[in-house]
Amino acid sequence: MKPSEPPTEEMRAAVVRVVLDGLAAGRDYVDLRGEVGALHEVGSSFPGEVLLEVAADAFEACRADRDHPIEWEGLREGQLPEWRVTGHSAHEKSLFALWGAVLISAGLRPEESGWWRSDDLWEYAFAAVVIYVRVAAARRGVGQDVICAEIAQRRTIARS
């Protein structure tokens, strides 16, 4: 895929399948991140935008609302300790992905990510997926495989 070509539905489904299958199987974050990164095309926001959509699905699976909020303080560090975010820019990008998923869930489109001057949206969006899948599983007392199956069903993705 050239950066100017939009991803096909098959490509989008493949990213979702890799992420959901990997999380459901309890794959190591770093290994799974590497596999997802291999699907990224330099100069393209793919698969970042797809992953933001999946992160929104995972956020919805948390069943958070005003009466049952998710604790923001320490969310990233508590749910994904294997991912160290250092520096102001990285911190802002991680917030963009976490908040972006919530906005998408609420029916709002976050601003374009072009202001980053870097094509690493996929990395932060992937982390947001992992965080919200873990939160959903913990809040609901089920395994990540259950959450991933629900997301796959919602997205009509046949998992491996």
VOBA-1610 file (N, C-alpha, C; in pm, whole numbers, padded with zeros to 5 digits, always signed):
BEGIN
Met+00084-00118+00000Met+00000+00000+00000Met+00089+00124+00000Lys+00063+00214-00093Lys+00130+00342-00094Lys+00060+00434+00005Pro+00132+00527+00070Pro+00070+00615+00168Pro-00052+00690+00115Ser-00057+00716-00016Ser-00170+00789-00072Ser-00292+00702-00096Glu-00275+00571-00092Glu-00386+00479-00115Glu-00457+00447+00016Pro-00589+00455+00017Pro-00660+00420+00141Pro-00653+00270+00167Pro-00652+00232+00294Pro-00647+00089+00325Pro-00777+00021+00283Thr-00766-00102+00240Thr-00884-00179+00202Thr-00953-00232+00327Glu-01074-00278+00312Glu-01146-00338+00425Glu-01073-00462+00474Glu-01011-00536+00384Glu-00935-00654+00423Glu-00817-00616+00511Met-00750-00506+00475Met-00636-00459+00555Met-00682-00413+00692Arg-00793-00342+00695Arg-00847-00294+00823Arg-00885-00413+00911Ala-00952-00511+00853Ala-00993-00630+00928Ala-00872-00708+00978Ala-00766-00714+00897Ala-00646-00787+00937Ala-00583-00725+01061Val-00579-00593+01067Val-00523-00525+01185Val-00605-00557+01308Val-00735-00546+01295Val-00825-00573+01408Val-00807-00717+01454Arg-00799-00808+01361Arg-00784-00950+01393Arg-00653-00976+01467Val-00544-00919+01419Val-00413-00939+01483Val-00418-00889+01627Val-00473-00770+01647Val-00478-00710+01781Val-00568-00791+01874Leu-00689-00819+01829Leu-00783-00889+01916Leu-00739-01032+01945Asp-00690-01102+01844Asp-00641-01238+01867Asp-00523-01237+01964Gly-00433-01142+01945Gly-00316-01134+02032Gly-00352-01103+02176Leu-00441-01006+02196Leu-00482-00972+02332Leu-00561-01085+02396Ala-00647-01149+02319Ala-00726-01260+02372Ala-00637-01376+02416Ala-00527-01395+02345Ala-00434-01504+02377Ala-00335-01465+02486Gly-00340-01340+02531Gly-00248-01295+02635Gly-00106-01275+02586Arg-00092-01244+02458Arg+00041-01223+02401Arg+00114-01109+02469Asp+00243-01117+02472Asp+00329-01014+02528Asp+00308-00883+02452Tyr+00297-00772+02528Tyr+00272-00641+02468Tyr+00378-00605+02364Val+00503-00622+02397Val+00610-00581+02307Val+00607-00665+02179Asp+00585-00795+02191Asp+00578-00880+02072Asp+00459-00843+01984Leu+00344-00824+02045Leu+00224-00789+01969Leu+00240-00651+01906Arg+00300-00559+01978Arg+00325-00426+01924Arg+00412-00436+01799Gly+00510-00523+01801Gly+00595-00543+01684Gly+00518-00596+01565Glu+00426-00688+01590Glu+00345-00743+01481Glu+00253-00637+01423Val+00194-00556+01509Val+00106-00447+01462Val+00190-00344+01385Gly+00307-00313+01437Gly+00394-00216+01371Gly+00434-00259+01231Ala+00445-00389+01209Ala+00481-00440+01076Ala+00371-00410+00974Leu+00251-00382+01020Leu+00139-00351+00929Leu+00133-00202+00894His+00214-00122+00961His+00215+00022+00938His+00295+00059+00814Glu+00241+00149+00736Glu+00311+00202+00619Glu+00364+00340+00653Val+00493+00362+00635Val+00553+00492+00662Val+00481+00600+00581Gly+00451+00710+00649Gly+00382+00821+00584Gly+00231+00807+00580Ser+00180+00708+00648Ser+00036+00681+00649Ser-00014+00678+00793Ser-00139+00716+00811Ser-00199+00706+00945Ser-00254+00566+00971Phe-00245+00477+00872Phe-00288+00339+00889Phe-00177+00262+00960Pro-00207+00182+01059Pro-00337+00143+01111Pro-00384+00226+01232Gly-00325+00341+01253Gly-00361+00422+01370Gly-00508+00455+01380Glu-00568+00497+01269Glu-00709+00533+01273Glu-00797+00413+01303Val-00761+00298+01248Val-00835+00175+01277Val-00824+00141+01425Leu-00704+00154+01478Leu-00682+00121+01619Leu-00755+00217+01712Leu-00768+00343+01673Leu-00848+00435+01755Leu-00994+00390+01761Glu-01045+00339+01650Glu-01182+00287+01648Glu-01195+00165+01741Val-01096+00078+01738Val-01098-00040+01826Val-01085+00004+01971Ala-01002+00105+01997Ala-00989+00157+02133Ala-01123+00214+02181Ala-01198+00276+02091Ala-01332+00327+02127Ala-01424+00211+02163Asp-01418+00103+02087Asp-01498-00016+02120Asp-01458-00072+02256Ala-01328-00076+02282Ala-01280-00127+02410Ala-01323-00035+02524Phe-01320+00095+02501Phe-01368+00188+02603Phe-01515+00161+02634Glu-01595+00143+02532Glu-01737+00114+02552Glu-01755-00016+02630Ala-01668-00112+02608Ala-01676-00239+02680Ala-01648-00221+02830Cys-01586-00109+02866Cys-01561-00079+03008Cys-01690-00047+03083Arg-01793-00011+03008Arg-01924+00026+03067Arg-01910+00139+03168Ala-01828+00234+03133Ala-01809+00351+03219Ala-01921+00452+03191Asp-01961+00520+03294Asp-02056+00630+03281Asp-02035+00723+03400Arg-02120+00822+03414Arg-02103+00919+03521Arg-02109+00855+03660Asp-02191+00754+03672Asp-02204+00687+03801Asp-02097+00581+03825His-02032+00538+03719His-01928+00435+03726His-01808+00477+03642Pro-01740+00582+03686Pro-01629+00634+03605Pro-01504+00547+03614Ile-01418+00565+03517Ile-01286+00503+03518Ile-01193+00603+03587Glu-01113+00555+03677Glu-01017+00641+03746Glu-00908+00681+03647Trp-00897+00809+03620Trp-00799+00858+03524Trp-00657+00856+03580Glu-00645+00894+03705Glu-00513+00902+03768Glu-00444+00765+03765Gly-00331+00760+03702Gly-00253+00637+03695Gly-00306+00533+03597Leu-00402+00570+03513Leu-00462+00474+03420Leu-00356+00410+03330Arg-00281+00493+03264Arg-00181+00441+03170Arg-00076+00358+03242Glu-00023+00411+03351Glu+00084+00341+03423Glu+00033+00213+03490Gly-00089+00218+03539Gly-00145+00102+03608Gly-00186-00011+03516Gln-00236+00023+03398Gln-00285-00079+03306Gln-00181-00125+03203Leu-00081-00041+03182Leu+00020-00078+03083Leu+00159-00039+03134Pro+00201-00102+03244Pro+00330-00066+03304Pro+00449-00099+03214Glu+00430-00189+03119Glu+00539-00226+03029Glu+00565-00120+02922Trp+00483-00015+02919Trp+00500+00094+02822Trp+00536+00220+02897Arg+00659+00261+02883Arg+00705+00383+02950Arg+00691+00501+02854Val+00616+00600+02898Val+00598+00721+02820Val+00689+00828+02880Thr+00784+00874+02801Thr+00877+00976+02850Thr+00876+01094+02754Gly+00883+01212+02809Gly+00886+01334+02730Gly+00748+01393+02709His+00747+01523+02691His+00621+01596+02676His+00543+01551+02553Ser+00609+01540+02440Ser+00541+01503+02316Ser+00477+01364+02327Ala+00550+01269+02381Ala+00496+01133+02396Ala+00378+01133+02492His+00387+01211+02597His+00276+01221+02693His+00151+01277+02623Glu+00168+01383+02545Glu+00055+01443+02474Glu-00006+01346+02373Lys+00079+01271+02305Lys+00031+01174+02207Lys-00048+01063+02276Ser-00001+01019+02391Ser-00074+00913+02462Ser-00209+00965+02510Leu-00214+01089+02555Leu-00342+01149+02595Leu-00436+01160+02476Phe-00382+01201+02361Phe-00463+01211+02240Phe-00530+01077+02209Ala-00455+00968+02217Ala-00510+00836+02185Ala-00614+00793+02287Leu-00584+00812+02415Leu-00679+00772+02519Leu-00807+00856+02513Trp-00792+00986+02500Trp-00910+01073+02491Trp-00980+01057+02357Gly-00902+01036+02251Gly-00961+01016+02119Gly-01057+00899+02116Ala-01021+00792+02183Ala-01109+00675+02189Ala-01241+00709+02258Val-01232+00788+02364Val-01353+00830+02436Val-01438+00920+02347Leu-01375+01012+02277Leu-01449+01101+02187Leu-01519+01023+02077Ile-01448+00930+02015Ile-01508+00848+01910Ile-01627+00771+01965Ser-01611+00717+02086Ser-01719+00644+02151Ser-01843+00731+02169Ala-01820+00860+02194Ala-01930+00954+02215Ala-01983+01013+02085Gly-01924+00973+01973Gly-01973+01022+01844Gly-01901+01145+01793Leu-01789+01181+01853Leu-01711+01296+01808Leu-01583+01249+01743Arg-01540+01316+01640Arg-01414+01283+01574Arg-01304+01371+01631Pro-01196+01311+01683Pro-01084+01394+01731Pro-01018+01463+01612Glu-00943+01567+01641Glu-00874+01639+01534Glu-00777+01547+01463Glu-00741+01586+01344Glu-00644+01508+01267Glu-00512+01499+01342Ser-00442+01392+01321Ser-00315+01371+01391Ser-00196+01426+01315Gly-00218+01496+01204Gly-00108+01548+01124Gly-00017+01645+01198Trp-00069+01707+01303Trp+00011+01802+01380Trp+00128+01734+01450Trp+00129+01601+01457Trp+00237+01529+01525Trp+00369+01539+01452Arg+00367+01561+01322Arg+00487+01560+01239Arg+00563+01428+01249Ser+00492+01325+01275Ser+00551+01192+01286Ser+00438+01093+01261Asp+00470+00981+01203Asp+00361+00887+01173Asp+00358+00771+01272Asp+00352+00806+01399Asp+00348+00704+01503Asp+00213+00694+01574Leu+00109+00745+01511Leu-00026+00736+01569Leu-00058+00592+01607Trp-00020+00498+01523Trp-00053+00357+01548Trp-00001+00310+01683Glu+00118+00355+01724Glu+00177+00312+01850Glu+00092+00353+01970Tyr+00048+00477+01969Tyr-00030+00530+02080Tyr-00173+00476+02078Ala-00228+00460+01958Ala-00363+00403+01946Ala-00362+00256+01991Phe-00257+00183+01956Phe-00246+00044+02000Phe-00241+00037+02153Ala-00162+00125+02214Ala-00155+00128+02360Ala-00292+00157+02421Ala-00368+00247+02359Ala-00502+00279+02409Ala-00593+00156+02402Val-00583+00078+02295Val-00661-00046+02285Val-00627-00138+02402Val-00499-00160+02422Val-00455-00251+02529Val-00505-00202+02664Ile-00490-00075+02691Ile-00533-00019+02819Ile-00682-00039+02841Tyr-00763-00002+02743Tyr-00908-00012+02762Tyr-00957-00157+02763Val-00893-00246+02691Val-00930-00388+02699Val-00900-00440+02840Arg-00785-00405+02893Arg-00750-00448+03029Arg-00845-00389+03132Val-00879-00262+03117Val-00973-00198+03211Val-01108-00268+03204Ala-01157-00292+03083Ala-01288-00356+03066Ala-01290-00494+03131Ala-01186-00571+03108Ala-01180-00706+03166Ala-01179-00699+03318Ala-01099-00608+03373Ala-01090-00597+03519Ala-01222-00547+03579Arg-01281-00448+03520Arg-01406-00392+03574Arg-01520-00493+03571Arg-01521-00576+03468Arg-01631-00670+03450Arg-01601-00809+03506Gly-01479-00830+03551Gly-01443-00958+03610Gly-01441-01072+03510Val-01398-01042+03387Val-01389-01144+03282Val-01248-01137+03223Gly-01216-01235+03141Gly-01086-01235+03076Gly-01084-01142+02955Gln-00963-01106+02914Gln-00949-01023+02795Gln-01007-01091+02672Asp-01006-01224+02672Asp-01062-01296+02558Asp-01210-01267+02540Val-01283-01251+02651Val-01426-01219+02644Val-01446-01080+02584Ile-01368-00985+02630Ile-01378-00848+02579Ile-01343-00845+02430Cys-01237-00914+02392Cys-01196-00918+02252Cys-01302-00984+02164Ala-01365-01089+02214Ala-01471-01155+02138Ala-01589-01060+02117Glu-01624-00983+02219Glu-01733-00886+02206Glu-01700-00779+02102Ile-01577-00731+02106Ile-01536-00629+02009Ile-01536-00686+01868Ala-01485-00807+01853Ala-01483-00872+01721Ala-01624-00891+01669Gln-01715-00932+01756Gln-01853-00951+01714Gln-01915-00819+01671Arg-01889-00715+01747Arg-01941-00583+01715Arg-01889-00536+01580Arg-01765-00566+01553Arg-01701-00522+01429Arg-01721-00626+01318Thr-01792-00733+01346Thr-01813-00846+01253Thr-01682-00894+01193Ile-01585-00915+01283Ile-01454-00967+01243Ile-01446-01112+01290Ala-01419-01201+01197Ala-01397-01341+01234Ala-01257-01353+01289Arg-01247-01394+01416Arg-01114-01411+01476Arg-01057-01544+01436Ser-00926-01554+01440Ser-00857-01679+01404Ser-00886-01788+01504
//
